[in-house]
Structures are given as structure tokens and as C-alpha cells.
């Protein structure tokens, strides 16, 4: 019997070592922060990482109840960091115990393997975010009153809204190092880096500029559309005949873009303009001035135009592939069955020789 070669463990702090053990390092750091709550000396510092900060209590008009709202500040960076560690841990668990097992059964190529992992992670995130965001909209009745998008600016955040935004920012920030940890192909990095940065900029902008109501209403339908796309791609990888989901996604995609542009123009062009406060103040959270509104509306319109451009190119590519696949096979078989000129000349010459031979 031949001796089995033991797989060499990677060197400590090497690239392969960091990639293989990044989730363990993140879990150790997260557990260390949680253990800090057990001691009175460290609890007052660790609590900044775990709980939502800047709680503001307001009393109702009759002083009978106290309502808790939340503002934002520099301490939110620590909270985002902790939940970014949680996102890294969950990402590794989903990858190892769900996606990798399914990949072994499907036997996908390297290209499809990378896209399957991307869609699997994003589909779960979009499902959770859509369900969570929709429950907040239903509970707070934001969708029933469109004037809530600009009425009483700036808005006071309830716990659910602030925690939702903290988790959103943490997730998309964790996606940046995951490009390295998951060994994403070089040709896929620019595409993924582009949409990750767009998410970070838009969600952080809505959070900082006190536009959380508008951001939440726009995120929920957008996440639904993206959920359908990535779920359809997962079904496509399992069976290439399952393509009906892409048709539903295409219709909802255009409706979501139209809804985004309509609500953005309505909010920035008419709603906030009617209640404009010319006193720009970062301390008071007042960003309802003309330059900020124009910048926000321009950024949203450019992003929607870019998304439509990518969507049109994607549909044209699929249409060309469909046309090429519809070429009848008869033409191919006919071209193969037609004799060439040399063969016809040879056949004619052989017939003449036979006729000239004496009987």
C-alpha cells in the first residue's frame, strides 16, 4: 500500500490561511465582544457595538405615554462593524452547509458555480430584507399615506427602521471583503464591486439625509424584483428549461424603475420643495435645501438610467442567442449532403470512362 500524502496546511497569515479561517476569526471577535457584556468595566464600551444608540424619548401631548425614537451619530459605525462580523459568519455558514452541498449535486462548471453562489447568497438576503421591510411598511402604514415621504421632515426613526438600515449597511459593507474571501473571478469583480458600491452609497445617503421613509419604500419593491431574478437564475442552473421566471422579472423590473422615478420626482421635486427649510444644518439633521435635493434626484435618475441600459443590453443578448438557437437544423444537414464540385466532376469523369470501355 502506498503512503497517503497529507494535505499541507497553509502558512499562518498567508492568503490561503486567511481565506480558510476568516469566518472563524470573525466569530471569535464577535464572541469576544459579547463576553465583554459580562463585566461591568467593559460593558459600557461593548454595548456600543451591539445595541442601537442615540435613543431619544418624546412624551405625547397628554404626557401619558413616552415614545422612543432614534437619531444617528458616530457610534453607529461601531454597531455597523459588529453586524458586519455577523454577516460574514452567516455568509460562511450558508456557503458551507447549503450552497456547497447543492453545488456538489449539480456538478456545475466554474462559471456557473460562481454565479450560483452569488445568486444563492443574494436570494436569501433579498428574501429576508423584503419580508422585513414590507412588515415595517405595513406596521407603520407608510404606503397608505404618500405625504409621509416629506411631511414633518426630518423624520424620527423608530427602532425597527434604524436597525433595518444598520443591517443593510453592514451587509453591503461585508460584501466588499467577501470578494477576496470567496475568491471571486477577476472578470466578475468589477460588476459586483459596482452594484455593491451603489447599494452602500444610496442606502447610506438615505440614512444620513433623513430620507429613511423614501429609501424604505424604494428598497422593498427593488428587493422583490432582485429576489425573483436570482431565484430564477438558481432554477435555471438546476434545469435550463425553467426560464419563465426571467419573463416575470423583466416585467417587474420595468415597473420598479418607473415607480422609483415617479416617487423620487414627486418627493424631491414637489413634496420636499413645498416644505423647504433654507437653514442647512447637519447638527439638526436638516438637509432639505435645493442643492441636496437636486443632487439626490440626479443620482437616482442616473442610477435608474444605468440600470435600464444594462437591462436592455441583457435582453438584446438573450434575444440574439434565442435567434441563433432557432436556426433550423435542416439547413445544416442540407449543406452537409450537397456534393462538392470536385466530387461531381469525379463522378462525371468516372461515368465517361465506363461508357468508353468496350463490352
Order of alpha helices (4+ residues) and beta strands (2+ residues): alpha-alpha-beta-beta-alpha-alpha-alpha-alpha-alpha-alpha-alpha-alpha-alpha-alpha
